[in-house]
Amino acid sequence: MRKRAREYSGAAQLPADCARTGASPGLRLNSPELGAAFLGGTTLASLAAAGRVQELRPDALTHASTAFRGSQEPFHPGGWAFPAH
């Protein structure tokens, strides 16, 4: 799958489109790595440095890592008011 977002002034704007492509993949990773990048708190670049993501096409890692970054880091309140169990 290839996902494209239109860019205006460096910021992605809706609408985005998603379509099947015959192009070769840019990255090789498993679902835990994809989930970690999607949920935030880690980047595909840091996972690649740990050997958990493989870049198959030049600049694919940079583009994907940037695409998964949000404007805020994930937050989960802790402590007695928000127990982990």
All heavy atoms as a GROMACS GRO file, in nm:
protein
  622
    1MET      N    1   0.083  -0.118   0.000
    1MET     CA    2   0.000   0.000   0.000
    1MET      C    3   0.088   0.124   0.000
    1MET      O    4   0.190   0.126   0.064
    1MET     CB    5  -0.087   0.005   0.125
    1MET     CG    6  -0.201  -0.088   0.127
    1MET     SD    7  -0.327  -0.023   0.020
    1MET     CE    8  -0.455  -0.134   0.056
    2ARG      N    9   0.042   0.222  -0.066
    2ARG     CA   10   0.110   0.351  -0.066
    2ARG      C   11   0.011   0.454  -0.020
    2ARG      O   12  -0.100   0.462  -0.070
    2ARG     CB   13   0.161   0.384  -0.206
    2ARG     CG   14   0.219   0.524  -0.213
    2ARG     CD   15   0.289   0.548  -0.341
    2ARG     NE   16   0.410   0.469  -0.336
    2ARG     CZ   17   0.497   0.463  -0.434
    2ARG    NH1   18   0.477   0.528  -0.544
    2ARG    NH2   19   0.605   0.390  -0.423
    3LYS      N   20   0.052   0.533   0.077
    3LYS     CA   21  -0.034   0.639   0.128
    3LYS      C   22   0.029   0.772   0.095
    3LYS      O   23   0.148   0.791   0.118
    3LYS     CB   24  -0.052   0.624   0.279
    3LYS     CG   25  -0.151   0.720   0.337
    3LYS     CD   26  -0.176   0.691   0.481
    3LYS     CE   27  -0.276   0.787   0.539
    3LYS     NZ   28  -0.299   0.765   0.679
    4ARG      N   29  -0.048   0.861   0.041
    4ARG     CA   30   0.003   0.993   0.005
    4ARG      C   31  -0.085   1.100   0.068
    4ARG      O   32  -0.206   1.090   0.068
    4ARG     CB   33   0.000   1.013  -0.146
    4ARG     CG   34   0.093   0.923  -0.220
    4ARG     CD   35   0.091   0.956  -0.366
    4ARG     NE   36   0.179   0.863  -0.435
    4ARG     CZ   37   0.161   0.822  -0.557
    4ARG    NH1   38   0.060   0.865  -0.627
    4ARG    NH2   39   0.245   0.738  -0.612
    5ALA      N   40  -0.020   1.199   0.122
    5ALA     CA   41  -0.092   1.315   0.174
    5ALA      C   42  -0.044   1.437   0.097
    5ALA      O   43   0.074   1.451   0.069
    5ALA     CB   44  -0.065   1.333   0.323
    6ARG      N   45  -0.136   1.522   0.061
    6ARG     CA   46  -0.096   1.645  -0.007
    6ARG      C   47  -0.031   1.739   0.093
    6ARG      O   48  -0.072   1.746   0.207
    6ARG     CB   49  -0.219   1.710  -0.068
    6ARG     CG   50  -0.280   1.625  -0.176
    6ARG     CD   51  -0.391   1.700  -0.248
    6ARG     NE   52  -0.445   1.614  -0.350
    6ARG     CZ   53  -0.556   1.542  -0.336
    6ARG    NH1   54  -0.624   1.549  -0.224
    6ARG    NH2   55  -0.599   1.466  -0.434
    7GLU      N   56   0.072   1.808   0.049
    7GLU     CA   57   0.143   1.898   0.139
    7GLU      C   58   0.124   2.043   0.096
    7GLU      O   59   0.133   2.075  -0.021
    7GLU     CB   60   0.292   1.866   0.143
    7GLU     CG   61   0.322   1.735   0.211
    7GLU     CD   62   0.468   1.717   0.239
    7GLU    OE1   63   0.538   1.818   0.257
    7GLU    OE2   64   0.511   1.603   0.243
    8TYR      N   65   0.096   2.126   0.192
    8TYR     CA   66   0.087   2.270   0.172
    8TYR      C   67   0.169   2.336   0.280
    8TYR      O   68   0.148   2.313   0.398
    8TYR     CB   69  -0.059   2.317   0.181
    8TYR     CG   70  -0.149   2.251   0.080
    8TYR    CD1   71  -0.234   2.150   0.120
    8TYR    CD2   72  -0.146   2.287  -0.054
    8TYR    CE1   73  -0.317   2.086   0.028
    8TYR    CE2   74  -0.228   2.226  -0.145
    8TYR     CZ   75  -0.314   2.125  -0.104
    8TYR     OH   76  -0.394   2.064  -0.195
    9SER      N   77   0.264   2.418   0.242
    9SER     CA   78   0.349   2.489   0.337
    9SER      C   79   0.415   2.394   0.436
    9SER      O   80   0.432   2.424   0.552
    9SER     CB   81   0.269   2.594   0.414
    9SER     OG   82   0.205   2.682   0.326
   10GLY      N   83   0.452   2.273   0.390
   10GLY     CA   84   0.522   2.178   0.475
   10GLY      C   85   0.433   2.101   0.570
   10GLY      O   86   0.480   2.015   0.643
   11ALA      N   87   0.304   2.126   0.573
   11ALA     CA   88   0.213   2.055   0.664
   11ALA      C   89   0.119   1.969   0.581
   11ALA      O   90   0.061   2.015   0.484
   11ALA     CB   91   0.134   2.154   0.748
   12ALA      N   92   0.105   1.843   0.619
   12ALA     CA   93   0.015   1.754   0.547
   12ALA      C   94  -0.130   1.799   0.566
   12ALA      O   95  -0.171   1.832   0.676
   12ALA     CB   96   0.033   1.611   0.595
   13GLN      N   97  -0.204   1.802   0.460
   13GLN     CA   98  -0.343   1.844   0.464
   13GLN      C   99  -0.430   1.732   0.408
   13GLN      O  100  -0.391   1.662   0.317
   13GLN     CB  101  -0.364   1.970   0.378
   13GLN     CG  102  -0.281   2.088   0.421
   13GLN     CD  103  -0.329   2.145   0.553
   13GLN    OE1  104  -0.448   2.156   0.576
   13GLN    NE2  105  -0.237   2.179   0.639
   14LEU      N  106  -0.550   1.717   0.461
   14LEU     CA  107  -0.645   1.621   0.406
   14LEU      C  108  -0.700   1.677   0.277
   14LEU      O  109  -0.706   1.797   0.261
   14LEU     CB  110  -0.755   1.595   0.507
   14LEU     CG  111  -0.710   1.525   0.633
   14LEU    CD1  112  -0.828   1.510   0.729
   14LEU    CD2  113  -0.650   1.389   0.604
   15PRO      N  114  -0.743   1.600   0.185
   15PRO     CA  115  -0.761   1.457   0.190
   15PRO      C  116  -0.633   1.382   0.153
   15PRO      O  117  -0.549   1.432   0.081
   15PRO     CB  118  -0.870   1.430   0.089
   15PRO     CG  119  -0.849   1.535  -0.016
   15PRO     CD  120  -0.799   1.657   0.061
   16ALA      N  121  -0.621   1.263   0.204
   16ALA     CA  122  -0.513   1.172   0.170
   16ALA      C  123  -0.573   1.057   0.092
   16ALA      O  124  -0.692   1.031   0.102
   16ALA     CB  125  -0.445   1.121   0.296
   17ASP      N  126  -0.492   0.992   0.013
   17ASP     CA  127  -0.544   0.875  -0.057
   17ASP      C  128  -0.453   0.755  -0.031
   17ASP      O  129  -0.337   0.770   0.004
   17ASP     CB  130  -0.557   0.902  -0.207
   17ASP     CG  131  -0.424   0.930  -0.275
   17ASP    OD1  132  -0.334   0.981  -0.209
   17ASP    OD2  133  -0.412   0.899  -0.394
   18CYS      N  134  -0.509   0.640  -0.044
   18CYS     CA  135  -0.438   0.516  -0.017
   18CYS      C  136  -0.474   0.420  -0.129
   18CYS      O  137  -0.592   0.399  -0.157
   18CYS     CB  138  -0.480   0.461   0.119
   18CYS     SG  139  -0.385   0.319   0.170
   19ALA      N  140  -0.374   0.364  -0.195
   19ALA     CA  141  -0.400   0.275  -0.307
   19ALA      C  142  -0.294   0.167  -0.315
   19ALA      O  143  -0.179   0.188  -0.275
   19ALA     CB  144  -0.402   0.355  -0.437
   20ARG      N  145  -0.334   0.052  -0.366
   20ARG     CA  146  -0.239  -0.057  -0.387
   20ARG      C  147  -0.139  -0.014  -0.493
   20ARG      O  148  -0.173   0.055  -0.589
   20ARG     CB  149  -0.313  -0.182  -0.433
   20ARG     CG  150  -0.224  -0.302  -0.450
   20ARG     CD  151  -0.304  -0.425  -0.486
   20ARG     NE  152  -0.394  -0.467  -0.380
   20ARG     CZ  153  -0.358  -0.548  -0.280
   20ARG    NH1  154  -0.235  -0.592  -0.273
   20ARG    NH2  155  -0.445  -0.582  -0.189
   21THR      N  156  -0.014  -0.054  -0.476
   21THR     CA  157   0.090  -0.020  -0.570
   21THR      C  158   0.175  -0.142  -0.602
   21THR      O  159   0.183  -0.235  -0.521
   21THR     CB  160   0.180   0.094  -0.514
   21THR    OG1  161   0.282   0.121  -0.609
   21THR    CG2  162   0.244   0.055  -0.383
   22GLY      N  163   0.235  -0.142  -0.717
   22GLY     CA  164   0.324  -0.250  -0.756
   22GLY      C  165   0.469  -0.219  -0.724
   22GLY      O  166   0.558  -0.298  -0.752
   23ALA      N  167   0.492  -0.103  -0.663
   23ALA     CA  168   0.630  -0.061  -0.629
   23ALA      C  169   0.686  -0.151  -0.520
   23ALA      O  170   0.612  -0.205  -0.436
   23ALA     CB  171   0.631   0.084  -0.584
   24SER      N  172   0.816  -0.166  -0.520
   24SER     CA  173   0.881  -0.246  -0.416
   24SER      C  174   0.876  -0.170  -0.284
   24SER      O  175   0.872  -0.047  -0.282
   24SER     CB  176   1.025  -0.278  -0.455
   24SER     OG  177   1.098  -0.159  -0.472
   25PRO      N  178   0.873  -0.244  -0.171
   25PRO     CA  179   0.864  -0.177  -0.040
   25PRO      C  180   0.990  -0.099  -0.006
   25PRO      O  181   1.099  -0.132  -0.053
   25PRO     CB  182   0.843  -0.294   0.057
   25PRO     CG  183   0.899  -0.412  -0.012
   25PRO     CD  184   0.880  -0.389  -0.158
   26GLY      N  185   0.972   0.002   0.075
   26GLY     CA  186   1.086   0.083   0.119
   26GLY      C  187   1.143   0.036   0.251
   26GLY      O  188   1.259   0.061   0.282
   27LEU      N  189   1.060  -0.031   0.332
   27LEU     CA  190   1.102  -0.077   0.464
   27LEU      C  191   1.059  -0.221   0.486
   27LEU      O  192   0.960  -0.265   0.428
   27LEU     CB  193   1.038   0.008   0.574
   27LEU     CG  194   1.067   0.156   0.576
   27LEU    CD1  195   0.984   0.224   0.682
   27LEU    CD2  196   1.215   0.181   0.600
   28ARG      N  197   1.132  -0.290   0.571
   28ARG     CA  198   1.091  -0.423   0.617
   28ARG      C  199   1.082  -0.417   0.769
   28ARG      O  200   1.179  -0.382   0.836
   28ARG     CB  201   1.191  -0.529   0.575
   28ARG     CG  202   1.151  -0.669   0.624
   28ARG     CD  203   1.247  -0.776   0.577
   28ARG     NE  204   1.232  -0.788   0.432
   28ARG     CZ  205   1.334  -0.800   0.348
   28ARG    NH1  206   1.458  -0.801   0.393
   28ARG    NH2  207   1.313  -0.811   0.218
   29LEU      N  208   0.962  -0.446   0.822
   29LEU     CA  209   0.942  -0.446   0.966
   29LEU      C  210   0.824  -0.536   0.999
   29LEU      O  211   0.745  -0.570   0.912
   29LEU     CB  212   0.918  -0.305   1.019
   29LEU     CG  213   0.791  -0.233   0.976
   29LEU    CD1  214   0.757  -0.128   1.079
   29LEU    CD2  215   0.809  -0.166   0.842
   30ASN      N  216   0.815  -0.575   1.123
   30ASN     CA  217   0.705  -0.660   1.171
   30ASN      C  218   0.600  -0.574   1.240
   30ASN      O  219   0.621  -0.455   1.266
   30ASN     CB  220   0.758  -0.766   1.266
   30ASN     CG  221   0.844  -0.867   1.194
   30ASN    OD1  222   0.811  -0.910   1.083
   30ASN    ND2  223   0.956  -0.905   1.254
   31SER      N  224   0.488  -0.637   1.274
   31SER     CA  225   0.377  -0.563   1.334
   31SER      C  226   0.412  -0.498   1.468
   31SER      O  227   0.362  -0.387   1.495
   31SER     CB  228   0.253  -0.650   1.346
   31SER     OG  229   0.281  -0.767   1.418
   32PRO      N  230   0.494  -0.558   1.557
   32PRO     CA  231   0.526  -0.486   1.682
   32PRO      C  232   0.598  -0.353   1.657
   32PRO      O  233   0.571  -0.254   1.725
   32PRO     CB  234   0.615  -0.583   1.758
   32PRO     CG  235   0.580  -0.718   1.706
   32PRO     CD  236   0.547  -0.695   1.560
   33GLU      N  237   0.687  -0.351   1.558
   33GLU     CA  238   0.758  -0.227   1.526
   33GLU      C  239   0.663  -0.124   1.466
   33GLU      O  240   0.669  -0.006   1.498
   33GLU     CB  241   0.875  -0.255   1.431
   33GLU     CG  242   0.988  -0.329   1.495
   33GLU     CD  243   0.963  -0.478   1.516
   33GLU    OE1  244   0.882  -0.538   1.443
   33GLU    OE2  245   1.024  -0.535   1.608
   34LEU      N  246   0.574  -0.170   1.379
   34LEU     CA  247   0.475  -0.079   1.320
   34LEU      C  248   0.384  -0.023   1.428
   34LEU      O  249   0.356   0.097   1.431
   34LEU     CB  250   0.393  -0.151   1.213
   34LEU     CG  251   0.288  -0.068   1.140
   34LEU    CD1  252   0.351   0.048   1.067
   34LEU    CD2  253   0.210  -0.157   1.045
   35GLY      N  254   0.342  -0.108   1.520
   35GLY     CA  255   0.257  -0.062   1.630
   35GLY      C  256   0.327   0.038   1.720
   35GLY      O  257   0.268   0.136   1.764
   36ALA      N  258   0.455   0.012   1.749
   36ALA     CA  259   0.532   0.105   1.834
   36ALA      C  260   0.543   0.242   1.768
   36ALA      O  261   0.528   0.345   1.834
   36ALA     CB  262   0.670   0.048   1.863
   37ALA      N  263   0.568   0.243   1.638
   37ALA     CA  264   0.578   0.371   1.567
   37ALA      C  265   0.442   0.440   1.560
   37ALA      O  266   0.432   0.562   1.576
   37ALA     CB  267   0.633   0.349   1.426
   38PHE      N  268   0.336   0.363   1.538
   38PHE     CA  269   0.201   0.420   1.529
   38PHE      C  270   0.156   0.479   1.662
   38PHE      O  271   0.099   0.588   1.666
   38PHE     CB  272   0.102   0.312   1.483
   38PHE     CG  273  -0.038   0.360   1.474
   38PHE    CD1  274  -0.078   0.444   1.371
   38PHE    CD2  275  -0.131   0.323   1.568
   38PHE    CE1  276  -0.209   0.489   1.362
   38PHE    CE2  277  -0.262   0.367   1.560
   38PHE     CZ  278  -0.301   0.451   1.458
   39LEU      N  279   0.182   0.408   1.772
   39LEU     CA  280   0.140   0.457   1.903
   39LEU      C  281   0.227   0.571   1.954
   39LEU      O  282   0.186   0.648   2.039
   39LEU     CB  283   0.139   0.343   2.005
   39LEU     CG  284   0.033   0.236   1.979
   39LEU    CD1  285   0.052   0.120   2.074
   39LEU    CD2  286  -0.106   0.294   1.990
   40GLY      N  287   0.347   0.582   1.902
   40GLY     CA  288   0.437   0.691   1.940
   40GLY      C  289   0.529   0.654   2.053
   40GLY      O  290   0.524   0.545   2.108
   41GLY      N  291   0.616   0.746   2.086
   41GLY     CA  292   0.712   0.723   2.194
   41GLY      C  293   0.842   0.664   2.144
   41GLY      O  294   0.942   0.663   2.214
   42THR      N  295   0.842   0.615   2.021
   42THR     CA  296   0.964   0.566   1.957
   42THR      C  297   0.954   0.597   1.808
   42THR      O  298   0.844   0.620   1.757
   42THR     CB  299   0.984   0.415   1.981
   42THR    OG1  300   1.114   0.377   1.938
   42THR    CG2  301   0.881   0.332   1.908
   43THR      N  302   1.065   0.599   1.742
   43THR     CA  303   1.065   0.629   1.599
   43THR      C  304   1.110   0.507   1.520
   43THR      O  305   1.179   0.420   1.574
   43THR     CB  306   1.158   0.746   1.565
   43THR    OG1  307   1.293   0.708   1.596
   43THR    CG2  308   1.121   0.872   1.640
   44LEU      N  309   1.072   0.503   1.396
   44LEU     CA  310   1.121   0.396   1.309
   44LEU      C  311   1.273   0.404   1.296
   44LEU      O  312   1.341   0.302   1.285
   44LEU     CB  313   1.054   0.403   1.172
   44LEU     CG  314   0.907   0.365   1.169
   44LEU    CD1  315   0.847   0.395   1.033
   44LEU    CD2  316   0.889   0.219   1.204
   45ALA      N  317   1.327   0.526   1.300
   45ALA     CA  318   1.472   0.543   1.292
   45ALA      C  319   1.542   0.480   1.411
   45ALA      O  320   1.645   0.413   1.396
   45ALA     CB  321   1.508   0.691   1.282
   46SER      N  322   1.487   0.496   1.532
   46SER     CA  323   1.549   0.435   1.649
   46SER      C  324   1.534   0.283   1.645
   46SER      O  325   1.623   0.210   1.688
   46SER     CB  326   1.492   0.493   1.778
   46SER     OG  327   1.356   0.461   1.793
   47LEU      N  328   1.422   0.235   1.594
   47LEU     CA  329   1.404   0.091   1.579
   47LEU      C  330   1.500   0.034   1.475
   47LEU      O  331   1.551  -0.078   1.490
   47LEU     CB  332   1.259   0.059   1.543
   47LEU     CG  333   1.157   0.086   1.653
   47LEU    CD1  334   1.016   0.079   1.598
   47LEU    CD2  335   1.176  -0.010   1.768
   48ALA      N  336   1.528   0.110   1.370
   48ALA     CA  337   1.624   0.067   1.269
   48ALA      C  338   1.765   0.062   1.328
   48ALA      O  339   1.842  -0.031   1.301
   48ALA     CB  340   1.622   0.161   1.149
   49ALA      N  341   1.798   0.158   1.413
   49ALA     CA  342   1.930   0.159   1.478
   49ALA      C  343   1.946   0.036   1.568
   49ALA      O  344   2.058  -0.012   1.587
   49ALA     CB  345   1.948   0.287   1.558
   50ALA      N  346   1.834  -0.015   1.620
   50ALA     CA  347   1.837  -0.134   1.704
   50ALA      C  348   1.829  -0.263   1.621
   50ALA      O  349   1.825  -0.372   1.677
   50ALA     CB  350   1.722  -0.130   1.805
   51GLY      N  351   1.822  -0.249   1.489
   51GLY     CA  352   1.817  -0.365   1.402
   51GLY      C  353   1.679  -0.426   1.384
   51GLY      O  354   1.666  -0.537   1.334
   52ARG      N  355   1.575  -0.353   1.421
   52ARG     CA  356   1.439  -0.406   1.414
   52ARG      C  357   1.361  -0.358   1.292
   52ARG      O  358   1.252  -0.408   1.265
   52ARG     CB  359   1.364  -0.372   1.542
   52ARG     CG  360   1.430  -0.440   1.662
   52ARG     CD  361   1.362  -0.412   1.790
   52ARG     NE  362   1.225  -0.465   1.788
   52ARG     CZ  363   1.140  -0.447   1.887
   52ARG    NH1  364   1.174  -0.378   1.994
   52ARG    NH2  365   1.019  -0.498   1.879
   53VAL      N  366   1.416  -0.263   1.218
   53VAL     CA  367   1.358  -0.214   1.093
   53VAL      C  368   1.470  -0.210   0.991
   53VAL      O  369   1.580  -0.163   1.021
   53VAL     CB  370   1.295  -0.073   1.110
   53VAL    CG1  371   1.248  -0.017   0.977
   53VAL    CG2  372   1.180  -0.077   1.209
   54GLN      N  373   1.441  -0.258   0.871
   54GLN     CA  374   1.541  -0.259   0.765
   54GLN      C  375   1.497  -0.165   0.653
   54GLN      O  376   1.384  -0.176   0.603
   54GLN     CB  377   1.559  -0.400   0.710
   54GLN     CG  378   1.665  -0.411   0.605
   54GLN     CD  379   1.677  -0.552   0.550
   54GLN    OE1  380   1.599  -0.641   0.585
   54GLN    NE2  381   1.774  -0.574   0.465
   55GLU      N  382   1.586  -0.074   0.614
   55GLU     CA  383   1.557   0.019   0.504
   55GLU      C  384   1.593  -0.049   0.373
   55GLU      O  385   1.706  -0.093   0.354
   55GLU     CB  386   1.637   0.148   0.522
   55GLU     CG  387   1.605   0.253   0.419
   55GLU     CD  388   1.675   0.385   0.447
   55GLU    OE1  389   1.792   0.384   0.488
   55GLU    OE2  390   1.611   0.488   0.430
   56LEU      N  391   1.498  -0.059   0.283
   56LEU     CA  392   1.519  -0.126   0.154
   56LEU      C  393   1.537  -0.029   0.039
   56LEU      O  394   1.582  -0.069  -0.068
   56LEU     CB  395   1.399  -0.218   0.124
   56LEU     CG  396   1.367  -0.323   0.230
   56LEU    CD1  397   1.240  -0.398   0.194
   56LEU    CD2  398   1.483  -0.418   0.248
   57ARG      N  399   1.501   0.096   0.059
   57ARG     CA  400   1.511   0.199  -0.044
   57ARG      C  401   1.567   0.325   0.021
   57ARG      O  402   1.524   0.362   0.130
   57ARG     CB  403   1.372   0.225  -0.104
   57ARG     CG  404   1.374   0.311  -0.229
   57ARG     CD  405   1.236   0.328  -0.291
   57ARG     NE  406   1.145   0.394  -0.198
   57ARG     CZ  407   1.030   0.343  -0.156
   57ARG    NH1  408   0.990   0.225  -0.196
   57ARG    NH2  409   0.954   0.411  -0.072
   58PRO      N  410   1.661   0.392  -0.044
   58PRO     CA  411   1.720   0.513   0.016
   58PRO      C  412   1.613   0.616   0.054
   58PRO      O  413   1.518   0.638  -0.019
   58PRO     CB  414   1.811   0.568  -0.095
   58PRO     CG  415   1.841   0.451  -0.182
   58PRO     CD  416   1.719   0.362  -0.175
   59ASP      N  417   1.629   0.674   0.171
   59ASP     CA  418   1.542   0.779   0.225
   59ASP      C  419   1.405   0.729   0.272
   59ASP      O  420   1.326   0.807   0.325
   59ASP     CB  421   1.523   0.896   0.129
   59ASP     CG  422   1.651   0.976   0.109
   59ASP    OD1  423   1.731   0.983   0.205
   59ASP    OD2  424   1.670   1.030   0.000
   60ALA      N  425   1.373   0.602   0.253
   60ALA     CA  426   1.242   0.551   0.296
   60ALA      C  427   1.229   0.559   0.448
   60ALA      O  428   1.122   0.593   0.499
   60ALA     CB  429   1.222   0.407   0.250
   61LEU      N  430   1.336   0.532   0.520
   61LEU     CA  431   1.332   0.536   0.666
   61LEU      C  432   1.307   0.678   0.716
   61LEU      O  433   1.225   0.700   0.804
   61LEU     CB  434   1.461   0.480   0.724
   61LEU     CG  435   1.469   0.475   0.876
   61LEU    CD1  436   1.359   0.386   0.933
   61LEU    CD2  437   1.605   0.425   0.919
   62THR      N  438   1.375   0.774   0.657
   62THR     CA  439   1.358   0.913   0.696
   62THR      C  440   1.214   0.959   0.672
   62THR      O  441   1.151   1.020   0.759
   62THR     CB  442   1.454   1.004   0.619
   62THR    OG1  443   1.587   0.962   0.646
   62THR    CG2  444   1.438   1.150   0.657
   63HIS      N  445   1.160   0.928   0.555
   63HIS     CA  446   1.024   0.970   0.522
   63HIS      C  447   0.921   0.903   0.612
   63HIS      O  448   0.829   0.969   0.662
   63HIS     CB  449   0.993   0.941   0.375
   63HIS     CG  450   1.072   1.025   0.280
   63HIS    ND1  451   1.048   1.159   0.262
   63HIS    CD2  452   1.175   0.994   0.200
   63HIS    CE1  453   1.133   1.207   0.174
   63HIS    NE2  454   1.211   1.108   0.133
   64ALA      N  455   0.934   0.773   0.633
   64ALA     CA  456   0.836   0.702   0.716
   64ALA      C  457   0.845   0.744   0.861
   64ALA      O  458   0.744   0.762   0.929
   64ALA     CB  459   0.857   0.552   0.703
   65SER      N  460   0.967   0.762   0.912
   65SER     CA  461   0.984   0.802   1.051
   65SER      C  462   0.922   0.940   1.075
   65SER      O  463   0.854   0.962   1.175
   65SER     CB  464   1.132   0.802   1.088
   65SER     OG  465   1.149   0.805   1.227
   66THR      N  466   0.940   1.029   0.980
   66THR     CA  467   0.882   1.163   0.989
   66THR      C  468   0.729   1.156   0.981
   66THR      O  469   0.659   1.226   1.055
   66THR     CB  470   0.937   1.254   0.879
   66THR    OG1  471   1.079   1.262   0.893
   66THR    CG2  472   0.878   1.394   0.886
   67ALA      N  473   0.677   1.071   0.894
   67ALA     CA  474   0.533   1.060   0.876
   67ALA      C  475   0.462   1.010   1.002
   67ALA      O  476   0.350   1.048   1.029
   67ALA     CB  477   0.501   0.966   0.759
   68PHE      N  478   0.529   0.926   1.080
   68PHE     CA  479   0.468   0.871   1.201
   68PHE      C  480   0.483   0.962   1.322
   68PHE      O  481   0.424   0.935   1.426
   68PHE     CB  482   0.528   0.733   1.233
   68PHE     CG  483   0.463   0.621   1.158
   68PHE    CD1  484   0.517   0.574   1.041
   68PHE    CD2  485   0.346   0.564   1.206
   68PHE    CE1  486   0.458   0.470   0.972
   68PHE    CE2  487   0.285   0.460   1.138
   68PHE     CZ  488   0.341   0.413   1.020
   69ARG      N  489   0.561   1.068   1.313
   69ARG     CA  490   0.579   1.158   1.427
   69ARG      C  491   0.460   1.251   1.439
   69ARG      O  492   0.414   1.309   1.342
   69ARG     CB  493   0.706   1.243   1.412
   69ARG     CG  494   0.834   1.166   1.412
   69ARG     CD  495   0.859   1.095   1.542
   69ARG     NE  496   0.880   1.192   1.648
   69ARG     CZ  497   0.898   1.159   1.773
   69ARG    NH1  498   0.897   1.035   1.809
   69ARG    NH2  499   0.917   1.251   1.863
   70GLY      N  500   0.411   1.266   1.558
   70GLY     CA  501   0.301   1.359   1.583
   70GLY      C  502   0.354   1.488   1.642
   70GLY      O  503   0.475   1.503   1.667
   71SER      N  504   0.266   1.581   1.665
   71SER     CA  505   0.308   1.709   1.723
   71SER      C  506   0.327   1.698   1.874
   71SER      O  507   0.388   1.784   1.935
   71SER     CB  508   0.208   1.818   1.689
   71SER     OG  509   0.080   1.784   1.742
   72GLN      N  510   0.271   1.593   1.935
   72GLN     CA  511   0.286   1.570   2.079
   72GLN      C  512   0.332   1.428   2.105
   72GLN      O  513   0.293   1.336   2.034
   72GLN     CB  514   0.153   1.590   2.152
   72GLN     CG  515   0.106   1.732   2.158
   72GLN     CD  516  -0.020   1.741   2.242
   72GLN    OE1  517  -0.116   1.670   2.218
   72GLN    NE2  518  -0.017   1.829   2.340
   73GLU      N  519   0.411   1.413   2.210
   73GLU     CA  520   0.452   1.279   2.252
   73GLU      C  521   0.333   1.212   2.320
   73GLU      O  522   0.248   1.279   2.379
   73GLU     CB  523   0.570   1.288   2.350
   73GLU     CG  524   0.698   1.334   2.285
   73GLU     CD  525   0.751   1.235   2.184
   73GLU    OE1  526   0.743   1.113   2.208
   73GLU    OE2  527   0.798   1.279   2.078
   74PRO      N  528   0.326   1.080   2.315
   74PRO     CA  529   0.216   1.012   2.383
   74PRO      C  530   0.224   1.034   2.534
   74PRO      O  531   0.333   1.051   2.589
   74PRO     CB  532   0.236   0.865   2.348
   74PRO     CG  533   0.375   0.853   2.303
   74PRO     CD  534   0.416   0.987   2.251
   75PHE      N  535   0.110   1.032   2.598
   75PHE     CA  536   0.105   1.057   2.742
   75PHE      C  537   0.009   0.959   2.806
   75PHE      O  538  -0.101   0.936   2.757
   75PHE     CB  539   0.058   1.200   2.769
   75PHE     CG  540   0.035   1.228   2.915
   75PHE    CD1  541   0.141   1.244   3.001
   75PHE    CD2  542  -0.094   1.236   2.965
   75PHE    CE1  543   0.120   1.268   3.136
   75PHE    CE2  544  -0.116   1.260   3.100
   75PHE     CZ  545  -0.009   1.277   3.185
   76HIS      N  546   0.051   0.899   2.914
   76HIS     CA  547  -0.036   0.815   2.995
   76HIS      C  548  -0.013   0.855   3.140
   76HIS      O  549   0.097   0.839   3.193
   76HIS     CB  550  -0.005   0.668   2.978
   76HIS     CG  551  -0.097   0.580   3.058
   76HIS    ND1  552  -0.099   0.578   3.195
   76HIS    CD2  553  -0.190   0.493   3.020
   76HIS    CE1  554  -0.189   0.493   3.240
   76HIS    NE2  555  -0.246   0.439   3.134
   77PRO      N  556  -0.115   0.906   3.204
   77PRO     CA  557  -0.098   0.944   3.344
   77PRO      C  558  -0.074   0.820   3.430
   77PRO      O  559  -0.130   0.714   3.405
   77PRO     CB  560  -0.229   1.013   3.380
   77PRO     CG  561  -0.328   0.961   3.282
   77PRO     CD  562  -0.251   0.930   3.157
   78GLY      N  563   0.011   0.833   3.527
   78GLY     CA  564   0.039   0.721   3.616
   78GLY      C  565  -0.001   0.754   3.760
   78GLY      O  566  -0.065   0.855   3.786
   79GLY      N  567   0.038   0.667   3.849
   79GLY     CA  568   0.010   0.692   3.989
   79GLY      C  569  -0.116   0.621   4.037
   79GLY      O  570  -0.177   0.543   3.964
   80TRP      N  571  -0.156   0.650   4.157
   80TRP     CA  572  -0.267   0.579   4.219
   80TRP      C  573  -0.400   0.604   4.149
   80TRP      O  574  -0.488   0.521   4.147
   80TRP     CB  575  -0.277   0.618   4.369
   80TRP     CG  576  -0.310   0.762   4.388
   80TRP    CD1  577  -0.224   0.866   4.400
   80TRP    CD2  578  -0.441   0.819   4.395
   80TRP    NE1  579  -0.290   0.984   4.413
   80TRP    CE2  580  -0.427   0.959   4.412
   80TRP    CE3  581  -0.570   0.768   4.389
   80TRP    CZ2  582  -0.533   1.045   4.421
   80TRP    CZ3  583  -0.677   0.856   4.399
   80TRP    CH2  584  -0.657   0.992   4.416
   81ALA      N  585  -0.416   0.721   4.086
   81ALA     CA  586  -0.542   0.754   4.021
   81ALA      C  587  -0.561   0.679   3.890
   81ALA      O  588  -0.672   0.661   3.843
   81ALA     CB  589  -0.550   0.905   3.997
   82PHE      N  590  -0.453   0.632   3.830
   82PHE     CA  591  -0.456   0.561   3.704
   82PHE      C  592  -0.373   0.435   3.714
   82PHE      O  593  -0.265   0.426   3.657
   82PHE     CB  594  -0.405   0.649   3.590
   82PHE     CG  595  -0.484   0.775   3.571
   82PHE    CD1  596  -0.445   0.893   3.632
   82PHE    CD2  597  -0.599   0.775   3.495
   82PHE    CE1  598  -0.518   1.010   3.615
   82PHE    CE2  599  -0.672   0.890   3.477
   82PHE     CZ  600  -0.632   1.008   3.537
   83PRO      N  601  -0.420   0.335   3.785
   83PRO     CA  602  -0.340   0.214   3.803
   83PRO      C  603  -0.320   0.140   3.670
   83PRO      O  604  -0.401   0.149   3.580
   83PRO     CB  605  -0.423   0.131   3.900
   83PRO     CG  606  -0.562   0.181   3.886
   83PRO     CD  607  -0.550   0.327   3.849
   84ALA      N  608  -0.211   0.068   3.664
   84ALA     CA  609  -0.176  -0.007   3.542
   84ALA      C  610  -0.262  -0.132   3.526
   84ALA      O  611  -0.268  -0.189   3.419
   84ALA     CB  612  -0.028  -0.045   3.546
   85HIS      N  613  -0.328  -0.178   3.631
   85HIS     CA  614  -0.407  -0.301   3.622
   85HIS      C  615  -0.552  -0.270   3.605
   85HIS      O  616  -0.613  -0.195   3.660
   85HIS     CB  617  -0.390  -0.387   3.745
   85HIS     CG  618  -0.246  -0.411   3.779
   85HIS    ND1  619  -0.148  -0.427   3.686
   85HIS    CD2  620  -0.184  -0.426   3.898
   85HIS    CE1  621  -0.032  -0.450   3.746
   85HIS    NE2  622  -0.053  -0.449   3.873
   0.00000   0.00000   0.00000
